[in-house]
Each structure stands twice: as structure tokens, then as C-alpha cells.
Amino acid sequence: MKFRIPGASASLCAAVVAIAAAMTGTAGAHADSTAAAGNTTAPDGKEIVILGDSFTANGSPFADTNHCDRGDTAWPVQLTALTGLPHDTDQVSNQSCAGATIEGGGGYTLTVQAANAAKQGAFGPKTKLVTLQFGFNEHWSGSDLSPWSSTEKCFYDIAGGCGPDAVADGRMIDPQAITGEAYATRISKVITYIRYYAPAAHIVIVGYPEMFRPDQESICFDILSLPLPQPKGRTVVEYFNRMDTAEREAAARLGLDYLDARALTAGHGLCTPEQWINGIFDPKTKLDGLPFHPSPQGDAVVANALYERYVR
């Protein structure tokens, strides 16, 4: 059974099919994609739609990995509070999930998140803001490793370190694999879909917060507020540098907005006097917070910026 959306381009049809397939779990969901298109009963949409990985969800480190745990101080919750709406009302759809990828991998992908939001009628003319925060779980250039899995291993490899030799040895992916062109290509179908069904929405790529200064060679993390240095840490820093560049370039290519969370949190990375990134059981940030993810203060800065620029 074939269908056609009146006035729609081939790229939109492809986006609808992809999202409809994610809804049904099948690759040829043409009939369901007609329903997803909403030709006869298009929803008004929710005001805010949030798509992202653990830096958005920011749940508990003790959560069931098969469940999308979302923290009570994560920036989506704080953003919703600023609007005066209770979180998870009929005006907000938060689909973020730890381990999420743009595409591929074993996580909760961007397409699946967008499909679940569409099931809720989240995209429509009343939608004001759609956010995306992805990239660190992605398998760039077909690597078996992601920047996040590379970084996790490196943090605890005090002897081996996280320098260029780790890339040469295959212990870490090459930061140069993270590109704006690849990022834009991977999100383009979902962006086409969102633009068509939520034409008034600001679509914003939310960057990652500052973990380390862009010029650092060594890195550090803390356990119970005790700093543990890693002298050879340049490759981890380069991941954040390359991700920031890729997100900016992808936003420019697709005509999206980019929220520079790294600039908003500059000077407040790991092992700084006023740290806005959780350590491991660190009482100075959030004792039960997800390690290496934003503290409540770090998330507050992002929530306030999104509110002031796009929702207020």
C-alpha cells in the first residue's frame, strides 16, 4: 500500500516512513505512516518536546538500565518548572533516555524518541520548542567504541591514559571521526519530520556542558571529593572539542539553533573550585548524582537559558 502526503517532498515522505517504522517496529509501515502524518486529525502539539541522552535525562546511577530513568533535578524538569507547568503534563513530552544514540547502537535512538513523541501528539502548530542532545554514545565512522565508552575506560586506566597513543592502540576512537557533516546527515530525516508537523517550533541542538577546559592536556575526576588526576587526557578533551564543533556545524547546515552549554558552564568542570559536574558520590555536587553528568546547578543554567531564549 502506497501513500502520498499532499505537498510533501521526498525527504519528508522518507522521514515519515522512518518514524512510522519506529512506531511499529517494522521497516515497511506505510499504512501507519499515513496515520503518523496526521492528514485528517493533526494534533495541536505539546509546547515542549525533549529528545536526548543521559545528559538530558540525568537520572540515578542506580536505575535499572532497561528503564529510561529521568532525574528530578535534570534540566528538562527545571525548564518545565520555570514555565509554571508540572513536569510530564499534556504540554511537555520528555523522551530522553540514558544510552540514547542518534542512530544505531543498542540505545533509545533519536528516531524512536521522535516516534514516541509523535504517538503522544507532541508535534503540532502549538509546539514552541524541540530540543536534541545527542552524540557521545554515537559510533562514529563505524567504530565499535563511542566517545563515551572510550572515555569511561580511559578514566580508570591511570597507566595507559587517554592520549593520542590510546587512539593508535585502538583503545579510543579518533576524535576526527566526529564531524558536522555526519551529525547533520544522521539527524536530517527527523528534523524534516519535526519541521513539517511543528512549523512554529524552535529546534535546538543542546551542547554538552564543560567537563574540561578546551586547552587541557591532563584531566581529573573525583571520588568523595578527592581528586584523581589523569595526566594523559588530551583525547577526552578533544572529544568535547570536536563534538562542540560538529554540533555547531550541523546546526548551521540544517538551519537549527545551537545552545552552547559549554560556554554557559565554563570554569565549572570537574575538579574546579565551583564544580557543576557530578563526581562519584561527591557531597559538593549531588551525592547520588550520575557521575560525570551535570549537577543541579549545571542543569539550572541550561534550563534558564532555554527558558529565556525560547519559552518565556
Steps between C-alpha positions, in 0.01 A plus 500: 500500500647834398415845626578860423494803727357794306773752421766297677849452368672165456717573805191558715341177378821315589499664845136403562567140395804480728311635799193288428724194475641583842145519634413152377840336506477417129684641203200515265241674712338695218146484636607610846704783356184640347357519850825652627468767233175609660334602173146507647541548875829680547575564871554849640829382651664542840686820586834331573645178356828371645715238327841397631743273679613474864619862506134591454337224708768518775343229714631285782821295472306219670214492249404193303690526172193369316293794621528863388557654841472881504639700790293741705759778463584440132470807279170388336336489844645838594397647164143378546491648850600839359200490268269446796389164366537175695745268327356235267175691452312497173716794392839328534642183344835391643631196313865520616674180604846396617701325231300660220660539159413691187487174310622142537647354816291335767351819643175689472560679170398847387253348253337285768475796737344716229258218415391466861450876524293486180282227654419748777404766246802704608575665165255763382447871433506582873842342555743774609821311564660170397842416644757237400804406707687205347840390378717352774348152471525502122723254313675739263656365180379149581720461807413240765561773759318826566661810652324419827609136519853608407500763773363269769777248441762769490393668824604193695805406292750705696804334342380490139342843498287674243755653267557455125668165565164367627349582161791335318458190719128479425399567861323822406332625184665769294346841587528597134220251426251740663393740224226751440418346164443157655299648787275696264446200273398278793238737641368642171200268450364562847557875461302494173214324678498740796513806276200385300277412796620770743569792264509768772739315730855605577711187443810519718807280522606520865875470541680315776619683813863571573669197654851632433644819352556475123878548543559239772752220449432324829158424648364424844198350672413458866375232735351623828644844414853356470652596161655228285715642220558338161810668352439364149152625425518697179286265290205532741525878477512474121175301502325796660675744265401302192145443624452870558622576148291223343182614674555861394566397141199267492277776633630741236455245219140428597401851609452405866588686818791391717507546876864524609475326836878480513530878503221530758684265737858616426729486801278253686624164370639206694746579780433875491435706816133547406423173326174455305573143388433208734794302627460154648300526825609862530312692773609833346281442194234228533592204715276258310540677167600328176881524486652722228160658432369844598427588859169673579677836462642404161156390382343819635719711273388306192133509606511876556668565165240297310217667688626854443575447131218280379214454745445814705 
